[in-house]
Amino acid sequence: MVIRELAELPPRKRATVLLAMGVPTEEIGPEVGVSGRTVRRWRQRPEVRADIRRVRLRLLDGAVTSVRTGGGE
């Protein structure tokens, strides 16, 4: 499912998704196998920041669609 798909992503992409979800960098580092400092450096890269924005928009779109269709009730 989604968790399995997330685990199959490379570390930086996995970190991007977790950052978009609001997970703190110090928790993300061990989760993806790097330090929190590395995650903070990745977060400063323009391409990662753009990816975080895209992931957040997709998450929001999914949530809006779910509310509109009555999902989760």
C-alpha positions in Angstrom: 0.0 0.0 0.0 1.2 3.6 0.5 3.6 2.8 3.3 5.2 0.1 1.2 5.5 2.4 -1.8 7.1 5.1 0.4 9.6 2.5 1.7 10.6 1.8 -2.0 11.5 5.4 -2.7 15.2 6.6 -2.5 16.0 8.3 0.8 15.8 11.8 -0.5 12.4 11.3 -2.1 11.2 9.6 1.0 12.4 12.5 3.1 10.6 14.9 0.7 7.3 13.2 1.3 7.8 13.1 5.1 8.8 16.8 5.1 5.6 17.6 3.1 3.6 15.7 5.8 5.2 17.9 8.5 7.4 15.2 10.1 10.4 16.8 12.0 13.8 16.5 10.3 15.2 14.8 13.4 12.7 12.0 13.0 13.1 11.8 9.2 16.8 11.3 9.3 16.8 7.9 11.1 13.7 6.8 9.1 15.6 7.3 5.8 19.0 6.3 7.0 20.7 9.7 7.2 21.3 12.4 9.8 18.8 15.1 10.6 21.4 17.6 9.4 21.4 15.9 6.0 17.6 16.2 5.8 17.9 19.9 6.7 20.5 20.4 3.9 18.2 18.6 1.4 15.3 20.8 2.5 17.3 23.9 1.5 17.8 22.7 -2.1 15.4 24.5 -4.5 14.5 21.2 -6.3 13.6 19.6 -3.0 11.5 22.6 -1.9 9.6 22.4 -5.2 9.0 18.7 -4.7 7.7 19.4 -1.1 5.3 21.9 -2.5 4.1 19.4 -5.2 3.6 16.7 -2.6 1.7 19.0 -0.3 -0.6 20.0 -3.2 -1.3 16.3 -4.0 -2.0 15.6 -0.4 -4.4 18.5 -0.2 -6.1 17.5 -3.5 -6.5 14.0 -2.1 -8.0 15.3 1.1 -10.4 17.6 -0.7 -11.5 14.8 -3.0 -12.1 12.6 0.0 -14.3 15.2 1.7 -16.2 15.9 -1.5 -17.0 12.2 -2.1 -17.7 11.5 1.6 -14.7 9.3 2.0 -13.7 8.4 5.5 -17.2 8.4 6.9 
